[in-house]
Amino acid sequence: MPKKSGDVHTVPNPDGSGWVNKQNGETVSKHRTKEAAVDKGADIAKSQQGEHAIHKKNGQIGEKNSYGNDPHPPKDKR
């Protein structure tokens, strides 16, 4: 697996069934279920202190998590 090489994207497998995690356009892991792919993608992003984008079946980003130095942290509205 490459060192800190960009965001991790959990996406439907374009080559068949299941889900995959991609970094810089390359598949870094394959999974039967979305849940397993999300767990592995989060582990990869945490270990590299990066971003993890979780896509929906239609390809749109449904959720995004940051596990490091977030360049755009949420603003506290208290």
N, CA, C, O and CB atoms as a CASP TS submission, in Angstrom:
PFRMAT TS
TARGET T0000
AUTHOR 0000-0000-0000
METHOD Language model
MODEL 1
PARENT N/A
ATOM      1  N   MET     1       0.843  -1.176   0.000  1.00  0.00           N
ATOM      2  CA  MET     1       0.000   0.000   0.000  1.00  0.00           C
ATOM      3  C   MET     1       0.890   1.241   0.000  1.00  0.00           C
ATOM      4  O   MET     1       1.875   1.301   0.736  1.00  0.00           O
ATOM      5  CB  MET     1      -0.960  -0.003   1.219  1.00  0.00           C
ATOM      6  N   PRO     2       0.542   2.235  -0.827  1.00  0.00           N
ATOM      7  CA  PRO     2       1.365   3.421  -0.905  1.00  0.00           C
ATOM      8  C   PRO     2       1.291   4.250   0.374  1.00  0.00           C
ATOM      9  O   PRO     2       0.287   4.212   1.086  1.00  0.00           O
ATOM     10  CB  PRO     2       0.951   4.256  -2.089  1.00  0.00           C
ATOM     11  N   LYS     3       2.361   5.004   0.667  1.00  0.00           N
ATOM     12  CA  LYS     3       2.348   5.914   1.800  1.00  0.00           C
ATOM     13  C   LYS     3       1.504   7.117   1.439  1.00  0.00           C
ATOM     14  O   LYS     3       1.230   7.354   0.262  1.00  0.00           O
ATOM     15  CB  LYS     3       3.784   6.341   2.200  1.00  0.00           C
ATOM     16  N   LYS     4       1.096   7.866   2.420  1.00  0.00           N
ATOM     17  CA  LYS     4       0.225   9.040   2.292  1.00  0.00           C
ATOM     18  C   LYS     4       0.116   9.554   0.858  1.00  0.00           C
ATOM     19  O   LYS     4       0.800  10.498   0.463  1.00  0.00           O
ATOM     20  CB  LYS     4       0.732  10.150   3.182  1.00  0.00           C
ATOM     21  N   SER     5      -0.747   8.918   0.106  1.00  0.00           N
ATOM     22  CA  SER     5      -0.828   9.223  -1.315  1.00  0.00           C
ATOM     23  C   SER     5      -2.173   9.797  -1.718  1.00  0.00           C
ATOM     24  O   SER     5      -2.557   9.700  -2.884  1.00  0.00           O
ATOM     25  CB  SER     5      -0.550   7.992  -2.116  1.00  0.00           C
ATOM     26  N   GLY     6      -2.884  10.382  -0.799  1.00  0.00           N
ATOM     27  CA  GLY     6      -4.141  11.002  -1.171  1.00  0.00           C
ATOM     28  C   GLY     6      -5.317  10.459  -0.404  1.00  0.00           C
ATOM     29  O   GLY     6      -5.195   9.592   0.461  1.00  0.00           O
ATOM     30  N   ASP     7      -6.459  11.003  -0.754  1.00  0.00           N
ATOM     31  CA  ASP     7      -7.698  10.616  -0.101  1.00  0.00           C
ATOM     32  C   ASP     7      -8.056   9.169  -0.400  1.00  0.00           C
ATOM     33  O   ASP     7      -7.661   8.610  -1.424  1.00  0.00           O
ATOM     34  CB  ASP     7      -8.825  11.531  -0.532  1.00  0.00           C
ATOM     35  N   VAL     8      -8.814   8.575   0.516  1.00  0.00           N
ATOM     36  CA  VAL     8      -9.337   7.223   0.322  1.00  0.00           C
ATOM     37  C   VAL     8     -10.798   7.367  -0.090  1.00  0.00           C
ATOM     38  O   VAL     8     -11.563   8.073   0.567  1.00  0.00           O
ATOM     39  CB  VAL     8      -9.185   6.338   1.629  1.00  0.00           C
ATOM     40  N   HIS     9     -11.183   6.707  -1.166  1.00  0.00           N
ATOM     41  CA  HIS     9     -12.563   6.725  -1.640  1.00  0.00           C
ATOM     42  C   HIS     9     -13.125   5.310  -1.590  1.00  0.00           C
ATOM     43  O   HIS     9     -12.568   4.396  -2.199  1.00  0.00           O
ATOM     44  CB  HIS     9     -12.652   7.306  -3.080  1.00  0.00           C
ATOM     45  N   THR    10     -14.229   5.127  -0.867  1.00  0.00           N
ATOM     46  CA  THR    10     -14.938   3.855  -0.842  1.00  0.00           C
ATOM     47  C   THR    10     -16.038   3.962  -1.888  1.00  0.00           C
ATOM     48  O   THR    10     -16.954   4.775  -1.761  1.00  0.00           O
ATOM     49  CB  THR    10     -15.521   3.522   0.599  1.00  0.00           C
ATOM     50  N   VAL    11     -15.938   3.122  -2.937  1.00  0.00           N
ATOM     51  CA  VAL    11     -16.849   3.223  -4.081  1.00  0.00           C
ATOM     52  C   VAL    11     -17.353   1.835  -4.496  1.00  0.00           C
ATOM     53  O   VAL    11     -16.719   0.822  -4.202  1.00  0.00           O
ATOM     54  CB  VAL    11     -16.145   3.915  -5.272  1.00  0.00           C
ATOM     55  N   PRO    12     -18.509   1.805  -5.187  1.00  0.00           N
ATOM     56  CA  PRO    12     -18.944   0.513  -5.747  1.00  0.00           C
ATOM     57  C   PRO    12     -17.888   0.013  -6.725  1.00  0.00           C
ATOM     58  O   PRO    12     -17.296   0.803  -7.460  1.00  0.00           O
ATOM     59  CB  PRO    12     -20.336   0.641  -6.457  1.00  0.00           C
ATOM     60  N   ASN    13     -17.650  -1.300  -6.736  1.00  0.00           N
ATOM     61  CA  ASN    13     -16.636  -1.885  -7.610  1.00  0.00           C
ATOM     62  C   ASN    13     -17.033  -1.687  -9.073  1.00  0.00           C
ATOM     63  O   ASN    13     -18.056  -2.217  -9.506  1.00  0.00           O
ATOM     64  CB  ASN    13     -16.445  -3.390  -7.297  1.00  0.00           C
ATOM     65  N   PRO    14     -16.239  -0.932  -9.843  1.00  0.00           N
ATOM     66  CA  PRO    14     -16.571  -0.704 -11.245  1.00  0.00           C
ATOM     67  C   PRO    14     -16.383  -1.957 -12.110  1.00  0.00           C
ATOM     68  O   PRO    14     -16.886  -2.018 -13.232  1.00  0.00           O
ATOM     69  CB  PRO    14     -15.724   0.423 -11.792  1.00  0.00           C
ATOM     70  N   ASP    15     -15.655  -2.958 -11.585  1.00  0.00           N
ATOM     71  CA  ASP    15     -15.374  -4.167 -12.348  1.00  0.00           C
ATOM     72  C   ASP    15     -16.268  -5.345 -11.970  1.00  0.00           C
ATOM     73  O   ASP    15     -16.016  -6.474 -12.391  1.00  0.00           O
ATOM     74  CB  ASP    15     -13.941  -4.553 -12.165  1.00  0.00           C
ATOM     75  N   GLY    16     -17.296  -5.093 -11.186  1.00  0.00           N
ATOM     76  CA  GLY    16     -18.157  -6.195 -10.784  1.00  0.00           C
ATOM     77  C   GLY    16     -18.936  -5.872  -9.526  1.00  0.00           C
ATOM     78  O   GLY    16     -19.315  -4.726  -9.287  1.00  0.00           O
ATOM     79  N   SER    17     -19.169  -6.901  -8.728  1.00  0.00           N
ATOM     80  CA  SER    17     -19.954  -6.693  -7.520  1.00  0.00           C
ATOM     81  C   SER    17     -19.055  -6.323  -6.348  1.00  0.00           C
ATOM     82  O   SER    17     -17.836  -6.479  -6.408  1.00  0.00           O
ATOM     83  CB  SER    17     -20.766  -7.944  -7.189  1.00  0.00           C
ATOM     84  N   GLY    18     -19.674  -5.832  -5.286  1.00  0.00           N
ATOM     85  CA  GLY    18     -18.940  -5.466  -4.088  1.00  0.00           C
ATOM     86  C   GLY    18     -18.500  -4.019  -4.097  1.00  0.00           C
ATOM     87  O   GLY    18     -18.968  -3.203  -4.891  1.00  0.00           O
ATOM     88  N   TRP    19     -17.586  -3.728  -3.189  1.00  0.00           N
ATOM     89  CA  TRP    19     -17.092  -2.366  -2.987  1.00  0.00           C
ATOM     90  C   TRP    19     -15.570  -2.382  -2.941  1.00  0.00           C
ATOM     91  O   TRP    19     -14.967  -3.397  -2.595  1.00  0.00           O
ATOM     92  CB  TRP    19     -17.673  -1.749  -1.686  1.00  0.00           C
ATOM     93  N   VAL    20     -14.949  -1.257  -3.289  1.00  0.00           N
ATOM     94  CA  VAL    20     -13.496  -1.141  -3.263  1.00  0.00           C
ATOM     95  C   VAL    20     -13.087   0.171  -2.601  1.00  0.00           C
ATOM     96  O   VAL    20     -13.869   1.118  -2.522  1.00  0.00           O
ATOM     97  CB  VAL    20     -12.917  -1.230  -4.690  1.00  0.00           C
ATOM     98  N   ASN    21     -11.851   0.202  -2.132  1.00  0.00           N
ATOM     99  CA  ASN    21     -11.241   1.438  -1.652  1.00  0.00           C
ATOM    100  C   ASN    21     -10.187   1.832  -2.660  1.00  0.00           C
ATOM    101  O   ASN    21      -9.383   1.006  -3.093  1.00  0.00           O
ATOM    102  CB  ASN    21     -10.628   1.275  -0.215  1.00  0.00           C
ATOM    103  N   LYS    22     -10.193   3.117  -3.037  1.00  0.00           N
ATOM    104  CA  LYS    22      -9.248   3.612  -4.034  1.00  0.00           C
ATOM    105  C   LYS    22      -8.471   4.792  -3.495  1.00  0.00           C
ATOM    106  O   LYS    22      -8.982   5.601  -2.721  1.00  0.00           O
ATOM    107  CB  LYS    22      -9.971   4.004  -5.316  1.00  0.00           C
ATOM    108  N   GLN    23      -7.217   4.870  -3.926  1.00  0.00           N
ATOM    109  CA  GLN    23      -6.360   6.015  -3.666  1.00  0.00           C
ATOM    110  C   GLN    23      -5.685   6.372  -4.974  1.00  0.00           C
ATOM    111  O   GLN    23      -5.101   5.511  -5.634  1.00  0.00           O
ATOM    112  CB  GLN    23      -5.311   5.716  -2.538  1.00  0.00           C
ATOM    113  N   ASN    24      -5.762   7.622  -5.346  1.00  0.00           N
ATOM    114  CA  ASN    24      -5.155   8.100  -6.600  1.00  0.00           C
ATOM    115  C   ASN    24      -5.566   7.239  -7.788  1.00  0.00           C
ATOM    116  O   ASN    24      -4.757   6.981  -8.680  1.00  0.00           O
ATOM    117  CB  ASN    24      -3.629   8.117  -6.479  1.00  0.00           C
ATOM    118  N   GLY    25      -6.818   6.793  -7.804  1.00  0.00           N
ATOM    119  CA  GLY    25      -7.342   6.013  -8.911  1.00  0.00           C
ATOM    120  C   GLY    25      -6.987   4.541  -8.898  1.00  0.00           C
ATOM    121  O   GLY    25      -7.434   3.794  -9.767  1.00  0.00           O
ATOM    122  N   GLU    26      -6.190   4.106  -7.928  1.00  0.00           N
ATOM    123  CA  GLU    26      -5.789   2.699  -7.846  1.00  0.00           C
ATOM    124  C   GLU    26      -6.560   1.993  -6.732  1.00  0.00           C
ATOM    125  O   GLU    26      -6.753   2.550  -5.652  1.00  0.00           O
ATOM    126  CB  GLU    26      -4.267   2.579  -7.604  1.00  0.00           C
ATOM    127  N   THR    27      -6.997   0.771  -7.001  1.00  0.00           N
ATOM    128  CA  THR    27      -7.687  -0.027  -5.997  1.00  0.00           C
ATOM    129  C   THR    27      -6.687  -0.522  -4.965  1.00  0.00           C
ATOM    130  O   THR    27      -5.689  -1.158  -5.305  1.00  0.00           O
ATOM    131  CB  THR    27      -8.431  -1.212  -6.650  1.00  0.00           C
ATOM    132  N   VAL    28      -6.971  -0.217  -3.676  1.00  0.00           N
ATOM    133  CA  VAL    28      -6.075  -0.657  -2.606  1.00  0.00           C
ATOM    134  C   VAL    28      -6.698  -1.772  -1.771  1.00  0.00           C
ATOM    135  O   VAL    28      -5.989  -2.434  -1.014  1.00  0.00           O
ATOM    136  CB  VAL    28      -5.711   0.521  -1.706  1.00  0.00           C
ATOM    137  N   SER    29      -8.024  -2.000  -1.893  1.00  0.00           N
ATOM    138  CA  SER    29      -8.667  -3.129  -1.220  1.00  0.00           C
ATOM    139  C   SER    29     -10.034  -3.394  -1.853  1.00  0.00           C
ATOM    140  O   SER    29     -10.685  -2.483  -2.364  1.00  0.00           O
ATOM    141  CB  SER    29      -8.812  -2.854   0.304  1.00  0.00           C
ATOM    142  N   LYS    30     -10.457  -4.674  -1.805  1.00  0.00           N
ATOM    143  CA  LYS    30     -11.745  -5.104  -2.357  1.00  0.00           C
ATOM    144  C   LYS    30     -12.545  -5.799  -1.263  1.00  0.00           C
ATOM    145  O   LYS    30     -11.986  -6.508  -0.427  1.00  0.00           O
ATOM    146  CB  LYS    30     -11.546  -6.049  -3.583  1.00  0.00           C
ATOM    147  N   HIS    31     -13.880  -5.588  -1.277  1.00  0.00           N
ATOM    148  CA  HIS    31     -14.739  -6.135  -0.229  1.00  0.00           C
ATOM    149  C   HIS    31     -16.095  -6.544  -0.790  1.00  0.00           C
ATOM    150  O   HIS    31     -16.565  -5.985  -1.781  1.00  0.00           O
ATOM    151  CB  HIS    31     -14.924  -5.117   0.897  1.00  0.00           C
ATOM    152  N   ARG    32     -16.709  -7.517  -0.148  1.00  0.00           N
ATOM    153  CA  ARG    32     -18.032  -7.973  -0.571  1.00  0.00           C
ATOM    154  C   ARG    32     -19.127  -7.006  -0.161  1.00  0.00           C
ATOM    155  O   ARG    32     -20.106  -6.815  -0.882  1.00  0.00           O
ATOM    156  CB  ARG    32     -18.321  -9.342   0.004  1.00  0.00           C
ATOM    157  N   THR    33     -18.950  -6.386   1.027  1.00  0.00           N
ATOM    158  CA  THR    33     -19.993  -5.490   1.530  1.00  0.00           C
ATOM    159  C   THR    33     -19.466  -4.065   1.670  1.00  0.00           C
ATOM    160  O   THR    33     -18.265  -3.831   1.808  1.00  0.00           O
ATOM    161  CB  THR    33     -20.526  -5.992   2.880  1.00  0.00           C
ATOM    162  N   LYS    34     -20.402  -3.125   1.630  1.00  0.00           N
ATOM    163  CA  LYS    34     -20.043  -1.728   1.806  1.00  0.00           C
ATOM    164  C   LYS    34     -19.502  -1.506   3.218  1.00  0.00           C
ATOM    165  O   LYS    34     -18.542  -0.760   3.411  1.00  0.00           O
ATOM    166  CB  LYS    34     -21.259  -0.815   1.537  1.00  0.00           C
ATOM    167  N   GLU    35     -20.120  -2.155   4.199  1.00  0.00           N
ATOM    168  CA  GLU    35     -19.695  -1.992   5.591  1.00  0.00           C
ATOM    169  C   GLU    35     -18.221  -2.375   5.781  1.00  0.00           C
ATOM    170  O   GLU    35     -17.465  -1.650   6.428  1.00  0.00           O
ATOM    171  CB  GLU    35     -20.579  -2.841   6.515  1.00  0.00           C
ATOM    172  N   ALA    36     -17.822  -3.508   5.216  1.00  0.00           N
ATOM    173  CA  ALA    36     -16.427  -3.952   5.323  1.00  0.00           C
ATOM    174  C   ALA    36     -15.491  -2.970   4.621  1.00  0.00           C
ATOM    175  O   ALA    36     -14.405  -2.676   5.121  1.00  0.00           O
ATOM    176  CB  ALA    36     -16.262  -5.365   4.724  1.00  0.00           C
ATOM    177  N   ALA    37     -15.913  -2.464   3.464  1.00  0.00           N
ATOM    178  CA  ALA    37     -15.087  -1.520   2.715  1.00  0.00           C
ATOM    179  C   ALA    37     -14.941  -0.201   3.473  1.00  0.00           C
ATOM    180  O   ALA    37     -13.859   0.386   3.495  1.00  0.00           O
ATOM    181  CB  ALA    37     -15.691  -1.268   1.326  1.00  0.00           C
ATOM    182  N   VAL    38     -16.026   0.262   4.092  1.00  0.00           N
ATOM    183  CA  VAL    38     -15.980   1.506   4.863  1.00  0.00           C
ATOM    184  C   VAL    38     -15.033   1.354   6.057  1.00  0.00           C
ATOM    185  O   VAL    38     -14.239   2.252   6.337  1.00  0.00           O
ATOM    186  CB  VAL    38     -17.401   1.901   5.346  1.00  0.00           C
ATOM    187  N   ASP    39     -15.114   0.221   6.759  1.00  0.00           N
ATOM    188  CA  ASP    39     -14.234  -0.019   7.903  1.00  0.00           C
ATOM    189  C   ASP    39     -12.762   0.008   7.485  1.00  0.00           C
ATOM    190  O   ASP    39     -11.940   0.646   8.142  1.00  0.00           O
ATOM    191  CB  ASP    39     -14.571  -1.365   8.559  1.00  0.00           C
ATOM    192  N   LYS    40     -12.436  -0.675   6.408  1.00  0.00           N
ATOM    193  CA  LYS    40     -11.049  -0.724   5.925  1.00  0.00           C
ATOM    194  C   LYS    40     -10.604   0.641   5.418  1.00  0.00           C
ATOM    195  O   LYS    40      -9.474   1.062   5.664  1.00  0.00           O
ATOM    196  CB  LYS    40     -10.900  -1.775   4.807  1.00  0.00           C
ATOM    197  N   GLY    41     -11.493   1.333   4.711  1.00  0.00           N
ATOM    198  CA  GLY    41     -11.162   2.669   4.213  1.00  0.00           C
ATOM    199  C   GLY    41     -10.867   3.632   5.349  1.00  0.00           C
ATOM    200  O   GLY    41      -9.952   4.449   5.251  1.00  0.00           O
ATOM    201  N   ALA    42     -11.643   3.540   6.434  1.00  0.00           N
ATOM    202  CA  ALA    42     -11.407   4.391   7.602  1.00  0.00           C
ATOM    203  C   ALA    42     -10.062   4.056   8.234  1.00  0.00           C
ATOM    204  O   ALA    42      -9.327   4.957   8.638  1.00  0.00           O
ATOM    205  CB  ALA    42     -12.540   4.227   8.636  1.00  0.00           C
ATOM    206  N   ASP    43      -9.734   2.768   8.324  1.00  0.00           N
ATOM    207  CA  ASP    43      -8.439   2.356   8.880  1.00  0.00           C
ATOM    208  C   ASP    43      -7.280   2.940   8.070  1.00  0.00           C
ATOM    209  O   ASP    43      -6.307   3.440   8.633  1.00  0.00           O
ATOM    210  CB  ASP    43      -8.335   0.820   8.915  1.00  0.00           C
ATOM    211  N   ILE    44      -7.397   2.869   6.742  1.00  0.00           N
ATOM    212  CA  ILE    44      -6.351   3.392   5.863  1.00  0.00           C
ATOM    213  C   ILE    44      -6.218   4.901   6.058  1.00  0.00           C
ATOM    214  O   ILE    44      -5.109   5.413   6.214  1.00  0.00           O
ATOM    215  CB  ILE    44      -6.660   3.060   4.380  1.00  0.00           C
ATOM    216  N   ALA    45      -7.347   5.615   6.049  1.00  0.00           N
ATOM    217  CA  ALA    45      -7.324   7.072   6.195  1.00  0.00           C
ATOM    218  C   ALA    45      -6.763   7.486   7.558  1.00  0.00           C
ATOM    219  O   ALA    45      -5.999   8.446   7.657  1.00  0.00           O
ATOM    220  CB  ALA    45      -8.736   7.647   6.012  1.00  0.00           C
ATOM    221  N   LYS    46      -7.150   6.752   8.609  1.00  0.00           N
ATOM    222  CA  LYS    46      -6.640   7.061   9.957  1.00  0.00           C
ATOM    223  C   LYS    46      -5.130   6.862  10.022  1.00  0.00           C
ATOM    224  O   LYS    46      -4.419   7.693  10.586  1.00  0.00           O
ATOM    225  CB  LYS    46      -7.334   6.177  11.018  1.00  0.00           C
ATOM    226  N   SER    47      -4.641   5.775   9.452  1.00  0.00           N
ATOM    227  CA  SER    47      -3.204   5.483   9.518  1.00  0.00           C
ATOM    228  C   SER    47      -2.381   6.507   8.740  1.00  0.00           C
ATOM    229  O   SER    47      -1.207   6.723   9.040  1.00  0.00           O
ATOM    230  CB  SER    47      -2.925   4.081   8.979  1.00  0.00           C
ATOM    231  N   GLN    48      -3.002   7.137   7.740  1.00  0.00           N
ATOM    232  CA  GLN    48      -2.297   8.129   6.928  1.00  0.00           C
ATOM    233  C   GLN    48      -2.728   9.553   7.252  1.00  0.00           C
ATOM    234  O   GLN    48      -2.300  10.504   6.598  1.00  0.00           O
ATOM    235  CB  GLN    48      -2.524   7.852   5.458  1.00  0.00           C
ATOM    236  N   GLN    49      -3.584   9.696   8.272  1.00  0.00           N
ATOM    237  CA  GLN    49      -4.129  10.985   8.676  1.00  0.00           C
ATOM    238  C   GLN    49      -4.680  11.747   7.478  1.00  0.00           C
ATOM    239  O   GLN    49      -4.334  12.905   7.243  1.00  0.00           O
ATOM    240  CB  GLN    49      -3.062  11.816   9.381  1.00  0.00           C
ATOM    241  N   GLY    50      -5.542  11.075   6.728  1.00  0.00           N
ATOM    242  CA  GLY    50      -6.097  11.665   5.522  1.00  0.00           C
ATOM    243  C   GLY    50      -7.609  11.762   5.541  1.00  0.00           C
ATOM    244  O   GLY    50      -8.243  11.663   6.591  1.00  0.00           O
ATOM    245  N   GLU    51      -8.173  11.958   4.367  1.00  0.00           N
ATOM    246  CA  GLU    51      -9.616  12.073   4.178  1.00  0.00           C
ATOM    247  C   GLU    51     -10.183  10.747   3.709  1.00  0.00           C
ATOM    248  O   GLU    51      -9.509   9.984   3.018  1.00  0.00           O
ATOM    249  CB  GLU    51      -9.952  13.188   3.171  1.00  0.00           C
ATOM    250  N   HIS    52     -11.432  10.474   4.090  1.00  0.00           N
ATOM    251  CA  HIS    52     -12.121   9.265   3.652  1.00  0.00           C
ATOM    252  C   HIS    52     -13.479   9.669   3.105  1.00  0.00           C
ATOM    253  O   HIS    52     -14.330  10.161   3.846  1.00  0.00           O
ATOM    254  CB  HIS    52     -12.265   8.233   4.819  1.00  0.00           C
ATOM    255  N   ALA    53     -13.685   9.463   1.812  1.00  0.00           N
ATOM    256  CA  ALA    53     -14.957   9.767   1.154  1.00  0.00           C
ATOM    257  C   ALA    53     -15.705   8.466   0.913  1.00  0.00           C
ATOM    258  O   ALA    53     -15.180   7.536   0.300  1.00  0.00           O
ATOM    259  CB  ALA    53     -14.733  10.534  -0.185  1.00  0.00           C
ATOM    260  N   ILE    54     -16.943   8.413   1.405  1.00  0.00           N
ATOM    261  CA  ILE    54     -17.773   7.226   1.250  1.00  0.00           C
ATOM    262  C   ILE    54     -18.856   7.552   0.223  1.00  0.00           C
ATOM    263  O   ILE    54     -19.691   8.430   0.440  1.00  0.00           O
ATOM    264  CB  ILE    54     -18.399   6.775   2.624  1.00  0.00           C
ATOM    265  N   HIS    55     -18.827   6.835  -0.890  1.00  0.00           N
ATOM    266  CA  HIS    55     -19.754   7.099  -1.987  1.00  0.00           C
ATOM    267  C   HIS    55     -21.012   6.251  -1.869  1.00  0.00           C
ATOM    268  O   HIS    55     -21.019   5.194  -1.238  1.00  0.00           O
ATOM    269  CB  HIS    55     -19.075   6.840  -3.325  1.00  0.00           C
ATOM    270  N   LYS    56     -22.083   6.746  -2.499  1.00  0.00           N
ATOM    271  CA  LYS    56     -23.338   5.990  -2.595  1.00  0.00           C
ATOM    272  C   LYS    56     -23.246   5.078  -3.815  1.00  0.00           C
ATOM    273  O   LYS    56     -22.286   5.157  -4.582  1.00  0.00           O
ATOM    274  CB  LYS    56     -24.588   6.952  -2.698  1.00  0.00           C
ATOM    275  N   LYS    57     -24.248   4.210  -3.994  1.00  0.00           N
ATOM    276  CA  LYS    57     -24.246   3.309  -5.157  1.00  0.00           C
ATOM    277  C   LYS    57     -24.228   4.067  -6.482  1.00  0.00           C
ATOM    278  O   LYS    57     -23.699   3.570  -7.476  1.00  0.00           O
ATOM    279  CB  LYS    57     -25.464   2.398  -5.111  1.00  0.00           C
ATOM    280  N   ASN    58     -24.810   5.282  -6.498  1.00  0.00           N
ATOM    281  CA  ASN    58     -24.861   6.056  -7.744  1.00  0.00           C
ATOM    282  C   ASN    58     -23.567   6.828  -8.004  1.00  0.00           C
ATOM    283  O   ASN    58     -23.452   7.524  -9.013  1.00  0.00           O
ATOM    284  CB  ASN    58     -26.033   7.026  -7.705  1.00  0.00           C
ATOM    285  N   GLY    59     -22.593   6.706  -7.098  1.00  0.00           N
ATOM    286  CA  GLY    59     -21.296   7.335  -7.301  1.00  0.00           C
ATOM    287  C   GLY    59     -21.109   8.659  -6.592  1.00  0.00           C
ATOM    288  O   GLY    59     -19.979   9.134  -6.470  1.00  0.00           O
ATOM    289  N   GLN    60     -22.190   9.271  -6.120  1.00  0.00           N
ATOM    290  CA  GLN    60     -22.079  10.540  -5.414  1.00  0.00           C
ATOM    291  C   GLN    60     -21.501  10.323  -4.013  1.00  0.00           C
ATOM    292  O   GLN    60     -21.717   9.282  -3.393  1.00  0.00           O
ATOM    293  CB  GLN    60     -23.453  11.232  -5.328  1.00  0.00           C
ATOM    294  N   ILE    61     -20.767  11.322  -3.532  1.00  0.00           N
ATOM    295  CA  ILE    61     -20.236  11.232  -2.172  1.00  0.00           C
ATOM    296  C   ILE    61     -21.388  11.415  -1.192  1.00  0.00           C
ATOM    297  O   ILE    61     -22.117  12.406  -1.243  1.00  0.00           O
ATOM    298  CB  ILE    61     -19.116  12.298  -1.927  1.00  0.00           C
ATOM    299  N   GLY    62     -21.536  10.441  -0.298  1.00  0.00           N
ATOM    300  CA  GLY    62     -22.599  10.494   0.693  1.00  0.00           C
ATOM    301  C   GLY    62     -22.104  10.989   2.038  1.00  0.00           C
ATOM    302  O   GLY    62     -22.864  11.574   2.811  1.00  0.00           O
ATOM    303  N   GLU    63     -20.825  10.754   2.319  1.00  0.00           N
ATOM    304  CA  GLU    63     -20.249  11.120   3.613  1.00  0.00           C
ATOM    305  C   GLU    63     -18.758  11.314   3.439  1.00  0.00           C
ATOM    306  O   GLU    63     -18.132  10.649   2.614  1.00  0.00           O
ATOM    307  CB  GLU    63     -20.544  10.041   4.695  1.00  0.00           C
ATOM    308  N   LYS    64     -18.183  12.229   4.218  1.00  0.00           N
ATOM    309  CA  LYS    64     -16.749  12.465   4.141  1.00  0.00           C
ATOM    310  C   LYS    64     -16.221  12.671   5.560  1.00  0.00           C
ATOM    311  O   LYS    64     -16.804  13.416   6.347  1.00  0.00           O
ATOM    312  CB  LYS    64     -16.425  13.698   3.232  1.00  0.00           C
ATOM    313  N   ASN    65     -15.118  12.006   5.876  1.00  0.00           N
ATOM    314  CA  ASN    65     -14.511  12.098   7.193  1.00  0.00           C
ATOM    315  C   ASN    65     -13.046  12.480   7.060  1.00  0.00           C
ATOM    316  O   ASN    65     -12.368  12.072   6.117  1.00  0.00           O
ATOM    317  CB  ASN    65     -14.658  10.772   7.958  1.00  0.00           C
ATOM    318  N   SER    66     -12.565  13.273   8.022  1.00  0.00           N
ATOM    319  CA  SER    66     -11.170  13.683   8.049  1.00  0.00           C
ATOM    320  C   SER    66     -10.515  13.096   9.282  1.00  0.00           C
ATOM    321  O   SER    66     -11.060  13.201  10.381  1.00  0.00           O
ATOM    322  CB  SER    66     -11.035  15.226   8.031  1.00  0.00           C
ATOM    323  N   TYR    67      -9.353  12.480   9.118  1.00  0.00           N
ATOM    324  CA  TYR    67      -8.641  11.841  10.217  1.00  0.00           C
ATOM    325  C   TYR    67      -7.259  12.434  10.439  1.00  0.00           C
ATOM    326  O   TYR    67      -6.337  11.723  10.838  1.00  0.00           O
ATOM    327  CB  TYR    67      -8.523  10.365   9.960  1.00  0.00           C
ATOM    328  N   GLY    68      -7.110  13.706  10.190  1.00  0.00           N
ATOM    329  CA  GLY    68      -5.809  14.327  10.389  1.00  0.00           C
ATOM    330  C   GLY    68      -5.972  15.811  10.547  1.00  0.00           C
ATOM    331  O   GLY    68      -6.917  16.280  11.181  1.00  0.00           O
ATOM    332  N   ASN    69      -5.068  16.542   9.982  1.00  0.00           N
ATOM    333  CA  ASN    69      -5.106  17.987  10.020  1.00  0.00           C
ATOM    334  C   ASN    69      -6.140  18.458   9.002  1.00  0.00           C
ATOM    335  O   ASN    69      -5.834  18.591   7.817  1.00  0.00           O
ATOM    336  CB  ASN    69      -3.700  18.599   9.732  1.00  0.00           C
ATOM    337  N   ASP    70      -7.354  18.709   9.461  1.00  0.00           N
ATOM    338  CA  ASP    70      -8.451  19.093   8.575  1.00  0.00           C
ATOM    339  C   ASP    70      -8.268  20.540   8.118  1.00  0.00           C
ATOM    340  O   ASP    70      -8.286  21.448   8.949  1.00  0.00           O
ATOM    341  CB  ASP    70      -9.817  18.915   9.284  1.00  0.00           C
ATOM    342  N   PRO    71      -8.093  20.773   6.810  1.00  0.00           N
ATOM    343  CA  PRO    71      -7.907  22.137   6.328  1.00  0.00           C
ATOM    344  C   PRO    71      -9.191  22.973   6.427  1.00  0.00           C
ATOM    345  O   PRO    71      -9.132  24.200   6.352  1.00  0.00           O
ATOM    346  CB  PRO    71      -7.421  22.110   4.890  1.00  0.00           C
ATOM    347  N   HIS    72     -10.340  22.328   6.594  1.00  0.00           N
ATOM    348  CA  HIS    72     -11.623  23.029   6.688  1.00  0.00           C
ATOM    349  C   HIS    72     -12.435  22.481   7.855  1.00  0.00           C
ATOM    350  O   HIS    72     -13.455  21.824   7.642  1.00  0.00           O
ATOM    351  CB  HIS    72     -12.421  22.896   5.368  1.00  0.00           C
ATOM    352  N   PRO    73     -11.995  22.742   9.095  1.00  0.00           N
ATOM    353  CA  PRO    73     -12.728  22.186  10.235  1.00  0.00           C
ATOM    354  C   PRO    73     -14.111  22.812  10.368  1.00  0.00           C
ATOM    355  O   PRO    73     -14.321  23.941   9.924  1.00  0.00           O
ATOM    356  CB  PRO    73     -11.936  22.393  11.526  1.00  0.00           C
ATOM    357  N   PRO    74     -15.057  22.096  10.974  1.00  0.00           N
ATOM    358  CA  PRO    74     -16.393  22.678  11.157  1.00  0.00           C
ATOM    359  C   PRO    74     -16.319  23.867  12.115  1.00  0.00           C
ATOM    360  O   PRO    74     -15.504  23.895  13.037  1.00  0.00           O
ATOM    361  CB  PRO    74     -17.390  21.613  11.694  1.00  0.00           C
ATOM    362  N   LYS    75     -17.188  24.844  11.871  1.00  0.00           N
ATOM    363  CA  LYS    75     -17.209  26.026  12.725  1.00  0.00           C
ATOM    364  C   LYS    75     -18.188  25.798  13.859  1.00  0.00           C
ATOM    365  O   LYS    75     -19.311  25.349  13.628  1.00  0.00           O
ATOM    366  CB  LYS    75     -17.587  27.294  11.920  1.00  0.00           C
ATOM    367  N   ASP    76     -17.781  26.097  15.069  1.00  0.00           N
ATOM    368  CA  ASP    76     -18.623  25.950  16.245  1.00  0.00           C
ATOM    369  C   ASP    76     -19.614  27.103  16.284  1.00  0.00           C
ATOM    370  O   ASP    76     -19.207  28.264  16.328  1.00  0.00           O
ATOM    371  CB  ASP    76     -17.771  25.903  17.543  1.00  0.00           C
ATOM    372  N   LYS    77     -20.913  26.798  16.267  1.00  0.00           N
ATOM    373  CA  LYS    77     -21.943  27.831  16.224  1.00  0.00           C
ATOM    374  C   LYS    77     -22.613  27.990  17.579  1.00  0.00           C
ATOM    375  O   LYS    77     -23.842  28.011  17.659  1.00  0.00           O
ATOM    376  CB  LYS    77     -22.984  27.501  15.159  1.00  0.00           C
ATOM    377  N   ARG    78     -21.836  28.101  18.633  1.00  0.00           N
ATOM    378  CA  ARG    78     -22.410  28.310  19.972  1.00  0.00           C
ATOM    379  C   ARG    78     -22.531  29.766  20.273  1.00  0.00           C
ATOM    380  O   ARG    78     -22.992  30.137  21.353  1.00  0.00           O
ATOM    381  CB  ARG    78     -21.570  27.636  21.042  1.00  0.00           C
TER
END
